[in-house]
Amino acid sequence: MATFSIGCRRSQGFTLLELMIVVAVVAILAAVAYPSYRDSVLKGRRAEARTALAELLQQQERFMTQNNTYQAFASTDSVPFKTYVGENASGATYKLSATTCDASGGATPGIKECVKVVAAPTFSDPQAGNLALSSTGVKTCTGTASSTNFRLCWP
């Protein structure tokens, strides 16, 4: 004689409570990880801008030895220098330009004596703002970190 047992058959899926716990854990991890990721991206972009400024200043020095003057330009001008940071101008993270240096000691030097290269972000970066480097070695930034945490701009 065969005996059949009739018992409860357990479902093989997840319960709603288990699913909600997983969603909550993932949300907490994302809330912690995203700001760190965003800060890392900003640090990388600023480093790329600092490198581009150093390269542009080297090109300006080369131009100076050949023409006995630096060349001032805006990021929209047609010049023999790269005027953007990134792979192409349309996706640039920073726009590059060059101006005369700021006044020091009451006299503003001309473009023949000093040049300041500037990287202006195309995205919102209120902490660093514009990064600048002059041929005299002066490093500046226009963001909120310029007075509180200058190492954020120029480590």
MODELLER restraints for C-alpha pairs under 7 A, 6 or more apart:
rsr = mdl.restraints
at = mdl.atoms
rsr.add(forms.Gaussian(group=physical.xy_distance, feature=features.Distance(at['CA:49:A'], at['CA:85:A']), mean=6.44, stdev=0.5))
rsr.add(forms.Gaussian(group=physical.xy_distance, feature=features.Distance(at['CA:49:A'], at['CA:94:A']), mean=6.81, stdev=0.5))
rsr.add(forms.Gaussian(group=physical.xy_distance, feature=features.Distance(at['CA:49:A'], at['CA:119:A']), mean=6.47, stdev=0.5))
rsr.add(forms.Gaussian(group=physical.xy_distance, feature=features.Distance(at['CA:52:A'], at['CA:85:A']), mean=6.58, stdev=0.5))
rsr.add(forms.Gaussian(group=physical.xy_distance, feature=features.Distance(at['CA:53:A'], at['CA:117:A']), mean=6.42, stdev=0.5))
rsr.add(forms.Gaussian(group=physical.xy_distance, feature=features.Distance(at['CA:53:A'], at['CA:119:A']), mean=6.96, stdev=0.5))
rsr.add(forms.Gaussian(group=physical.xy_distance, feature=features.Distance(at['CA:53:A'], at['CA:133:A']), mean=6.78, stdev=0.5))
rsr.add(forms.Gaussian(group=physical.xy_distance, feature=features.Distance(at['CA:57:A'], at['CA:117:A']), mean=6.75, stdev=0.5))
rsr.add(forms.Gaussian(group=physical.xy_distance, feature=features.Distance(at['CA:57:A'], at['CA:135:A']), mean=6.89, stdev=0.5))
rsr.add(forms.Gaussian(group=physical.xy_distance, feature=features.Distance(at['CA:60:A'], at['CA:70:A']), mean=5.94, stdev=0.5))
rsr.add(forms.Gaussian(group=physical.xy_distance, feature=features.Distance(at['CA:63:A'], at['CA:70:A']), mean=6.39, stdev=0.5))
rsr.add(forms.Gaussian(group=physical.xy_distance, feature=features.Distance(at['CA:64:A'], at['CA:70:A']), mean=5.12, stdev=0.5))
rsr.add(forms.Gaussian(group=physical.xy_distance, feature=features.Distance(at['CA:68:A'], at['CA:112:A']), mean=6.92, stdev=0.5))
rsr.add(forms.Gaussian(group=physical.xy_distance, feature=features.Distance(at['CA:69:A'], at['CA:111:A']), mean=6.52, stdev=0.5))
rsr.add(forms.Gaussian(group=physical.xy_distance, feature=features.Distance(at['CA:69:A'], at['CA:112:A']), mean=4.33, stdev=0.5))
rsr.add(forms.Gaussian(group=physical.xy_distance, feature=features.Distance(at['CA:70:A'], at['CA:111:A']), mean=5.73, stdev=0.5))
rsr.add(forms.Gaussian(group=physical.xy_distance, feature=features.Distance(at['CA:70:A'], at['CA:112:A']), mean=5.67, stdev=0.5))
rsr.add(forms.Gaussian(group=physical.xy_distance, feature=features.Distance(at['CA:70:A'], at['CA:115:A']), mean=6.37, stdev=0.5))
rsr.add(forms.Gaussian(group=physical.xy_distance, feature=features.Distance(at['CA:72:A'], at['CA:98:A']), mean=4.77, stdev=0.5))
rsr.add(forms.Gaussian(group=physical.xy_distance, feature=features.Distance(at['CA:72:A'], at['CA:99:A']), mean=4.87, stdev=0.5))
rsr.add(forms.Gaussian(group=physical.xy_distance, feature=features.Distance(at['CA:72:A'], at['CA:100:A']), mean=6.89, stdev=0.5))
rsr.add(forms.Gaussian(group=physical.xy_distance, feature=features.Distance(at['CA:73:A'], at['CA:97:A']), mean=5.57, stdev=0.5))
rsr.add(forms.Gaussian(group=physical.xy_distance, feature=features.Distance(at['CA:73:A'], at['CA:98:A']), mean=5.15, stdev=0.5))
rsr.add(forms.Gaussian(group=physical.xy_distance, feature=features.Distance(at['CA:73:A'], at['CA:99:A']), mean=6.66, stdev=0.5))
rsr.add(forms.Gaussian(group=physical.xy_distance, feature=features.Distance(at['CA:74:A'], at['CA:97:A']), mean=4.70, stdev=0.5))
rsr.add(forms.Gaussian(group=physical.xy_distance, feature=features.Distance(at['CA:74:A'], at['CA:98:A']), mean=6.51, stdev=0.5))
rsr.add(forms.Gaussian(group=physical.xy_distance, feature=features.Distance(at['CA:75:A'], at['CA:83:A']), mean=5.13, stdev=0.5))
rsr.add(forms.Gaussian(group=physical.xy_distance, feature=features.Distance(at['CA:75:A'], at['CA:95:A']), mean=5.76, stdev=0.5))
rsr.add(forms.Gaussian(group=physical.xy_distance, feature=features.Distance(at['CA:75:A'], at['CA:96:A']), mean=5.32, stdev=0.5))
rsr.add(forms.Gaussian(group=physical.xy_distance, feature=features.Distance(at['CA:75:A'], at['CA:97:A']), mean=5.01, stdev=0.5))
rsr.add(forms.Gaussian(group=physical.xy_distance, feature=features.Distance(at['CA:83:A'], at['CA:95:A']), mean=5.93, stdev=0.5))
rsr.add(forms.Gaussian(group=physical.xy_distance, feature=features.Distance(at['CA:83:A'], at['CA:96:A']), mean=4.66, stdev=0.5))
rsr.add(forms.Gaussian(group=physical.xy_distance, feature=features.Distance(at['CA:83:A'], at['CA:97:A']), mean=6.51, stdev=0.5))
rsr.add(forms.Gaussian(group=physical.xy_distance, feature=features.Distance(at['CA:84:A'], at['CA:92:A']), mean=5.80, stdev=0.5))
rsr.add(forms.Gaussian(group=physical.xy_distance, feature=features.Distance(at['CA:84:A'], at['CA:94:A']), mean=5.70, stdev=0.5))
rsr.add(forms.Gaussian(group=physical.xy_distance, feature=features.Distance(at['CA:84:A'], at['CA:95:A']), mean=4.41, stdev=0.5))
rsr.add(forms.Gaussian(group=physical.xy_distance, feature=features.Distance(at['CA:84:A'], at['CA:96:A']), mean=5.24, stdev=0.5))
rsr.add(forms.Gaussian(group=physical.xy_distance, feature=features.Distance(at['CA:85:A'], at['CA:92:A']), mean=5.33, stdev=0.5))
rsr.add(forms.Gaussian(group=physical.xy_distance, feature=features.Distance(at['CA:85:A'], at['CA:93:A']), mean=5.73, stdev=0.5))
rsr.add(forms.Gaussian(group=physical.xy_distance, feature=features.Distance(at['CA:85:A'], at['CA:94:A']), mean=5.04, stdev=0.5))
rsr.add(forms.Gaussian(group=physical.xy_distance, feature=features.Distance(at['CA:85:A'], at['CA:95:A']), mean=6.34, stdev=0.5))
rsr.add(forms.Gaussian(group=physical.xy_distance, feature=features.Distance(at['CA:86:A'], at['CA:92:A']), mean=4.78, stdev=0.5))
rsr.add(forms.Gaussian(group=physical.xy_distance, feature=features.Distance(at['CA:86:A'], at['CA:93:A']), mean=6.09, stdev=0.5))
rsr.add(forms.Gaussian(group=physical.xy_distance, feature=features.Distance(at['CA:93:A'], at['CA:121:A']), mean=5.89, stdev=0.5))
rsr.add(forms.Gaussian(group=physical.xy_distance, feature=features.Distance(at['CA:93:A'], at['CA:122:A']), mean=5.33, stdev=0.5))
rsr.add(forms.Gaussian(group=physical.xy_distance, feature=features.Distance(at['CA:93:A'], at['CA:123:A']), mean=6.81, stdev=0.5))
rsr.add(forms.Gaussian(group=physical.xy_distance, feature=features.Distance(at['CA:94:A'], at['CA:119:A']), mean=5.67, stdev=0.5))
rsr.add(forms.Gaussian(group=physical.xy_distance, feature=features.Distance(at['CA:94:A'], at['CA:120:A']), mean=5.23, stdev=0.5))
rsr.add(forms.Gaussian(group=physical.xy_distance, feature=features.Distance(at['CA:94:A'], at['CA:121:A']), mean=4.25, stdev=0.5))
rsr.add(forms.Gaussian(group=physical.xy_distance, feature=features.Distance(at['CA:94:A'], at['CA:122:A']), mean=5.39, stdev=0.5))
rsr.add(forms.Gaussian(group=physical.xy_distance, feature=features.Distance(at['CA:95:A'], at['CA:119:A']), mean=5.55, stdev=0.5))
rsr.add(forms.Gaussian(group=physical.xy_distance, feature=features.Distance(at['CA:95:A'], at['CA:120:A']), mean=5.22, stdev=0.5))
rsr.add(forms.Gaussian(group=physical.xy_distance, feature=features.Distance(at['CA:95:A'], at['CA:121:A']), mean=6.43, stdev=0.5))
rsr.add(forms.Gaussian(group=physical.xy_distance, feature=features.Distance(at['CA:95:A'], at['CA:122:A']), mean=6.99, stdev=0.5))
rsr.add(forms.Gaussian(group=physical.xy_distance, feature=features.Distance(at['CA:96:A'], at['CA:118:A']), mean=5.61, stdev=0.5))
rsr.add(forms.Gaussian(group=physical.xy_distance, feature=features.Distance(at['CA:96:A'], at['CA:119:A']), mean=4.65, stdev=0.5))
rsr.add(forms.Gaussian(group=physical.xy_distance, feature=features.Distance(at['CA:96:A'], at['CA:120:A']), mean=6.47, stdev=0.5))
rsr.add(forms.Gaussian(group=physical.xy_distance, feature=features.Distance(at['CA:97:A'], at['CA:117:A']), mean=5.73, stdev=0.5))
rsr.add(forms.Gaussian(group=physical.xy_distance, feature=features.Distance(at['CA:97:A'], at['CA:118:A']), mean=5.28, stdev=0.5))
rsr.add(forms.Gaussian(group=physical.xy_distance, feature=features.Distance(at['CA:97:A'], at['CA:119:A']), mean=6.72, stdev=0.5))
rsr.add(forms.Gaussian(group=physical.xy_distance, feature=features.Distance(at['CA:98:A'], at['CA:115:A']), mean=6.58, stdev=0.5))
rsr.add(forms.Gaussian(group=physical.xy_distance, feature=features.Distance(at['CA:98:A'], at['CA:116:A']), mean=5.56, stdev=0.5))
rsr.add(forms.Gaussian(group=physical.xy_distance, feature=features.Distance(at['CA:98:A'], at['CA:117:A']), mean=4.32, stdev=0.5))
rsr.add(forms.Gaussian(group=physical.xy_distance, feature=features.Distance(at['CA:98:A'], at['CA:118:A']), mean=6.06, stdev=0.5))
rsr.add(forms.Gaussian(group=physical.xy_distance, feature=features.Distance(at['CA:99:A'], at['CA:115:A']), mean=5.77, stdev=0.5))
rsr.add(forms.Gaussian(group=physical.xy_distance, feature=features.Distance(at['CA:99:A'], at['CA:116:A']), mean=5.31, stdev=0.5))
rsr.add(forms.Gaussian(group=physical.xy_distance, feature=features.Distance(at['CA:99:A'], at['CA:117:A']), mean=6.52, stdev=0.5))
rsr.add(forms.Gaussian(group=physical.xy_distance, feature=features.Distance(at['CA:100:A'], at['CA:110:A']), mean=6.13, stdev=0.5))
rsr.add(forms.Gaussian(group=physical.xy_distance, feature=features.Distance(at['CA:100:A'], at['CA:111:A']), mean=5.06, stdev=0.5))
rsr.add(forms.Gaussian(group=physical.xy_distance, feature=features.Distance(at['CA:100:A'], at['CA:114:A']), mean=6.06, stdev=0.5))
rsr.add(forms.Gaussian(group=physical.xy_distance, feature=features.Distance(at['CA:100:A'], at['CA:115:A']), mean=4.74, stdev=0.5))
rsr.add(forms.Gaussian(group=physical.xy_distance, feature=features.Distance(at['CA:100:A'], at['CA:116:A']), mean=5.75, stdev=0.5))
rsr.add(forms.Gaussian(group=physical.xy_distance, feature=features.Distance(at['CA:101:A'], at['CA:109:A']), mean=6.45, stdev=0.5))
rsr.add(forms.Gaussian(group=physical.xy_distance, feature=features.Distance(at['CA:101:A'], at['CA:114:A']), mean=5.60, stdev=0.5))
rsr.add(forms.Gaussian(group=physical.xy_distance, feature=features.Distance(at['CA:101:A'], at['CA:115:A']), mean=5.26, stdev=0.5))
rsr.add(forms.Gaussian(group=physical.xy_distance, feature=features.Distance(at['CA:101:A'], at['CA:116:A']), mean=5.13, stdev=0.5))
rsr.add(forms.Gaussian(group=physical.xy_distance, feature=features.Distance(at['CA:101:A'], at['CA:134:A']), mean=6.71, stdev=0.5))
rsr.add(forms.Gaussian(group=physical.xy_distance, feature=features.Distance(at['CA:102:A'], at['CA:108:A']), mean=6.16, stdev=0.5))
rsr.add(forms.Gaussian(group=physical.xy_distance, feature=features.Distance(at['CA:103:A'], at['CA:109:A']), mean=6.61, stdev=0.5))
rsr.add(forms.Gaussian(group=physical.xy_distance, feature=features.Distance(at['CA:114:A'], at['CA:135:A']), mean=5.79, stdev=0.5))
rsr.add(forms.Gaussian(group=physical.xy_distance, feature=features.Distance(at['CA:114:A'], at['CA:136:A']), mean=6.94, stdev=0.5))
rsr.add(forms.Gaussian(group=physical.xy_distance, feature=features.Distance(at['CA:115:A'], at['CA:134:A']), mean=5.63, stdev=0.5))
rsr.add(forms.Gaussian(group=physical.xy_distance, feature=features.Distance(at['CA:115:A'], at['CA:135:A']), mean=5.54, stdev=0.5))
rsr.add(forms.Gaussian(group=physical.xy_distance, feature=features.Distance(at['CA:116:A'], at['CA:132:A']), mean=6.59, stdev=0.5))
rsr.add(forms.Gaussian(group=physical.xy_distance, feature=features.Distance(at['CA:116:A'], at['CA:133:A']), mean=5.60, stdev=0.5))
rsr.add(forms.Gaussian(group=physical.xy_distance, feature=features.Distance(at['CA:116:A'], at['CA:134:A']), mean=3.99, stdev=0.5))
rsr.add(forms.Gaussian(group=physical.xy_distance, feature=features.Distance(at['CA:116:A'], at['CA:135:A']), mean=6.34, stdev=0.5))
rsr.add(forms.Gaussian(group=physical.xy_distance, feature=features.Distance(at['CA:117:A'], at['CA:132:A']), mean=5.60, stdev=0.5))
rsr.add(forms.Gaussian(group=physical.xy_distance, feature=features.Distance(at['CA:117:A'], at['CA:133:A']), mean=5.44, stdev=0.5))
rsr.add(forms.Gaussian(group=physical.xy_distance, feature=features.Distance(at['CA:117:A'], at['CA:134:A']), mean=6.09, stdev=0.5))
rsr.add(forms.Gaussian(group=physical.xy_distance, feature=features.Distance(at['CA:118:A'], at['CA:130:A']), mean=6.65, stdev=0.5))
rsr.add(forms.Gaussian(group=physical.xy_distance, feature=features.Distance(at['CA:118:A'], at['CA:131:A']), mean=5.72, stdev=0.5))
rsr.add(forms.Gaussian(group=physical.xy_distance, feature=features.Distance(at['CA:118:A'], at['CA:132:A']), mean=4.31, stdev=0.5))
rsr.add(forms.Gaussian(group=physical.xy_distance, feature=features.Distance(at['CA:118:A'], at['CA:133:A']), mean=6.61, stdev=0.5))
rsr.add(forms.Gaussian(group=physical.xy_distance, feature=features.Distance(at['CA:119:A'], at['CA:130:A']), mean=5.62, stdev=0.5))
rsr.add(forms.Gaussian(group=physical.xy_distance, feature=features.Distance(at['CA:119:A'], at['CA:131:A']), mean=5.17, stdev=0.5))
rsr.add(forms.Gaussian(group=physical.xy_distance, feature=features.Distance(at['CA:119:A'], at['CA:132:A']), mean=6.26, stdev=0.5))
rsr.add(forms.Gaussian(group=physical.xy_distance, feature=features.Distance(at['CA:120:A'], at['CA:130:A']), mean=4.62, stdev=0.5))
rsr.add(forms.Gaussian(group=physical.xy_distance, feature=features.Distance(at['CA:120:A'], at['CA:131:A']), mean=6.68, stdev=0.5))
rsr.add(forms.Gaussian(group=physical.xy_distance, feature=features.Distance(at['CA:121:A'], at['CA:129:A']), mean=6.86, stdev=0.5))
rsr.add(forms.Gaussian(group=physical.xy_distance, feature=features.Distance(at['CA:121:A'], at['CA:130:A']), mean=6.46, stdev=0.5))
rsr.add(forms.Gaussian(group=physical.xy_distance, feature=features.Distance(at['CA:126:A'], at['CA:143:A']), mean=5.30, stdev=0.5))
rsr.add(forms.Gaussian(group=physical.xy_distance, feature=features.Distance(at['CA:126:A'], at['CA:144:A']), mean=6.36, stdev=0.5))
rsr.add(forms.Gaussian(group=physical.xy_distance, feature=features.Distance(at['CA:127:A'], at['CA:143:A']), mean=4.69, stdev=0.5))
rsr.add(forms.Gaussian(group=physical.xy_distance, feature=features.Distance(at['CA:127:A'], at['CA:144:A']), mean=4.79, stdev=0.5))
rsr.add(forms.Gaussian(group=physical.xy_distance, feature=features.Distance(at['CA:127:A'], at['CA:145:A']), mean=5.11, stdev=0.5))
rsr.add(forms.Gaussian(group=physical.xy_distance, feature=features.Distance(at['CA:128:A'], at['CA:141:A']), mean=5.93, stdev=0.5))
rsr.add(forms.Gaussian(group=physical.xy_distance, feature=features.Distance(at['CA:128:A'], at['CA:142:A']), mean=6.34, stdev=0.5))
rsr.add(forms.Gaussian(group=physical.xy_distance, feature=features.Distance(at['CA:128:A'], at['CA:143:A']), mean=4.24, stdev=0.5))
rsr.add(forms.Gaussian(group=physical.xy_distance, feature=features.Distance(at['CA:128:A'], at['CA:144:A']), mean=6.53, stdev=0.5))
rsr.add(forms.Gaussian(group=physical.xy_distance, feature=features.Distance(at['CA:128:A'], at['CA:145:A']), mean=5.84, stdev=0.5))
rsr.add(forms.Gaussian(group=physical.xy_distance, feature=features.Distance(at['CA:128:A'], at['CA:153:A']), mean=5.49, stdev=0.5))
rsr.add(forms.Gaussian(group=physical.xy_distance, feature=features.Distance(at['CA:129:A'], at['CA:141:A']), mean=6.12, stdev=0.5))
rsr.add(forms.Gaussian(group=physical.xy_distance, feature=features.Distance(at['CA:129:A'], at['CA:142:A']), mean=4.98, stdev=0.5))
rsr.add(forms.Gaussian(group=physical.xy_distance, feature=features.Distance(at['CA:129:A'], at['CA:143:A']), mean=4.14, stdev=0.5))
rsr.add(forms.Gaussian(group=physical.xy_distance, feature=features.Distance(at['CA:130:A'], at['CA:141:A']), mean=5.32, stdev=0.5))
rsr.add(forms.Gaussian(group=physical.xy_distance, feature=features.Distance(at['CA:130:A'], at['CA:142:A']), mean=5.30, stdev=0.5))
rsr.add(forms.Gaussian(group=physical.xy_distance, feature=features.Distance(at['CA:130:A'], at['CA:143:A']), mean=6.88, stdev=0.5))
rsr.add(forms.Gaussian(group=physical.xy_distance, feature=features.Distance(at['CA:131:A'], at['CA:140:A']), mean=6.01, stdev=0.5))
rsr.add(forms.Gaussian(group=physical.xy_distance, feature=features.Distance(at['CA:131:A'], at['CA:141:A']), mean=4.52, stdev=0.5))
rsr.add(forms.Gaussian(group=physical.xy_distance, feature=features.Distance(at['CA:131:A'], at['CA:142:A']), mean=6.94, stdev=0.5))
rsr.add(forms.Gaussian(group=physical.xy_distance, feature=features.Distance(at['CA:132:A'], at['CA:139:A']), mean=5.77, stdev=0.5))
rsr.add(forms.Gaussian(group=physical.xy_distance, feature=features.Distance(at['CA:132:A'], at['CA:140:A']), mean=5.16, stdev=0.5))
rsr.add(forms.Gaussian(group=physical.xy_distance, feature=features.Distance(at['CA:132:A'], at['CA:141:A']), mean=6.04, stdev=0.5))
rsr.add(forms.Gaussian(group=physical.xy_distance, feature=features.Distance(at['CA:133:A'], at['CA:139:A']), mean=4.67, stdev=0.5))
rsr.add(forms.Gaussian(group=physical.xy_distance, feature=features.Distance(at['CA:133:A'], at['CA:140:A']), mean=6.54, stdev=0.5))
rsr.add(forms.Gaussian(group=physical.xy_distance, feature=features.Distance(at['CA:141:A'], at['CA:153:A']), mean=6.39, stdev=0.5))
rsr.add(forms.Gaussian(group=physical.xy_distance, feature=features.Distance(at['CA:145:A'], at['CA:152:A']), mean=6.52, stdev=0.5))
